[in-house]
Amino acid sequence: MSETKFDVVGIGNAIVDIIGQCNDDFLAQHGAPKGHMRLVDAETVSRLYEAMGPTVEVSGGSVANTMVGIASFGGRAAFIGKVAEDDFGRIFAHDIRAAGVHFSTPPSSSGIPTARCLVLVTPDGERTMNTYLGISPDLDDGEVDPELIRSAGIIFLEGYLFDRPEAKAAFRQAASIAAEAGRKVALSLSDGFCVDRHRKEFLDLVRNSVDILIANETEITSLYQVDTFEKAMEHAQADTELAVLTRSAKGSVICAKSREPISIPAMPVNVVDVTGAGDLYAAGFLFGYARGFSLETAGRLGSIAAAEVISHFGARPQKNLAELARAQGLL
Amino acid sequence: MSETKFDVVGIGNAIVDIIGQCNDDFLAQHGAPKGHMRLVDAETVSRLYEAMGPTVEVSGGSVANTMVGIASFGGRAAFIGKVAEDDFGRIFAHDIRAAGVHFSTPPSSSGIPTARCLVLVTPDGERTMNTYLGISPDLDDGEVDPELIRSAGIIFLEGYLFDRPEAKAAFRQAASIAAEAGRKVALSLSDGFCVDRHRKEFLDLVRNSVDILIANETEITSLYQVDTFEKAMEHAQADTELAVLTRSAKGSVICAKSREPISIPAMPVNVVDVTGAGDLYAAGFLFGYARGFSLETAGRLGSIAAAEVISHFGARPQKNLAELARAQGLL
């Protein structure tokens, strides 16, 4: 296998998060399913924004957040995703590059705006997301640069890409280029509702195309339609080379084929906003895996990154993750 | 005097803050004067933004921040300022309304963008501001609604408005409407460099048109070109009905004509980002003054609001100021 230029290249939605606080009643009034991501149209996103209190804007996007985390660990990361030529598009492009991630997808001048996600944070630190995808899924085949895909050890894809046919096509194309080049294909299941929407296709992917599956407890039990984490874990272990399953405060479990599952504890932390917990766990794990660390160390790097990101508002790290990992003796 | 609909109406620049962290070397490299606000053109703001690390976007603007603070105390506040029909303009309008401030200035569709301020926060919590005014100063006479001005007990104006002729004309018009209606005119000197740019006009305003002067130590010593705070204070006391002078950690001094100056201590706090300290002090003071509290109580409300805003990134309060004031037995 040829040498890699990047540890990981990610493909995902390019989103700016609009973060505000609210109580549970507000979620109920606006029909927002607590703890989940729902897709909304332009009209709904405007109406909900109007009803929200003052907000803060920060770059987001699930796989984009992961790439920023990998760069913060000192990893070489690239991102492919679509923004528009508007203020939000400029914010997204600036922030991901400023974080040290290679990002060269050209912005669209079609007039369709950059994707935005209204993140409603309740006093318990849980986040409920309302995403207007805008131009984000409009990633055509030409923008999934085969050379870039082949130049990375791992390609990381988000399940959310399946929510629109154009993005799904880009996903499939990227996965096939990576497989042909002998690279690893990693998939995040993204969200329990997202799994509901695409269960059949996700099962097919997990069984046939994915080397590293990343999912939380809700997502993996939804994928296999089972009622316990243990049953889901058995299925995942049978279906994939490597399944990395996160369980919030209960930590995570890494299931490799023909091995005992490895349990990794969560780091104790004062939770402010859980947005980005899974994305940053994936950053630590994929960075560790790409650099040849043991599965246990990779998982512990994931726990460090997740703990950092849930200790503040926003889904990207505010502290240098390599320094945090060194302080724990892991780098 | 007729009854008021608003406690305070503010006129100022309508700005979105783009906040990032940097070290002192970065400021030096980019010629940004530490602790001050400088005006930059479109090209400079782009170049500096490119060089900055990842950022967070939040609504700002000096007098706009003050109005949000007044609303957070439970006061009735209105704001007049100009944004464009772009993402940043929508952010500004959303946030100030969501904070409970009346804001009805129509957005511009000229193509000139909404004002933005690159706020560089150094590890000591000091902030250095680089402002591209964009459409903000384009506030024509028709947009300074005389009825709105007359409906407020106090009109609050920022010195920054003098940086562009159109905004200065709006300032003068508003001050004259307020004076004719028997309302109080309050002025913030905004920044030491701003005072340098407009000293002669500011002195004339302070002596002839302003009822309440709000300034920090750098601004007031610059206005009178004296080398000690005490000398500046004597001048201010002679020139204005009421001078409210802030001194960072040393607290503030309120100088009313023919009275001993009143010293107000600062509240102890862990400083994260001083952006908005003066704006929020003004919010507490003006709210207290408008509601007929003693000068000492008004000053203490200012200290509470300033302490809240410097304990986190961003120039607008994250906690309810009325609750904080009640906890101190002041409301």
Interface residues (C-beta under 8 A of the other chain):
Chain A: Y49 E50 M52 G53 P54 T55 V56 E57 V58 S59 V68 D86 D87 F88 I91 H94 D95 A98 A99 P113 G314 R316
Chain B: Y49 E50 M52 G53 P54 T55 V56 E57 V58 S59 V68 D86 D87 F88 I91 H94 D95 A98 A99 P113 G314 R316
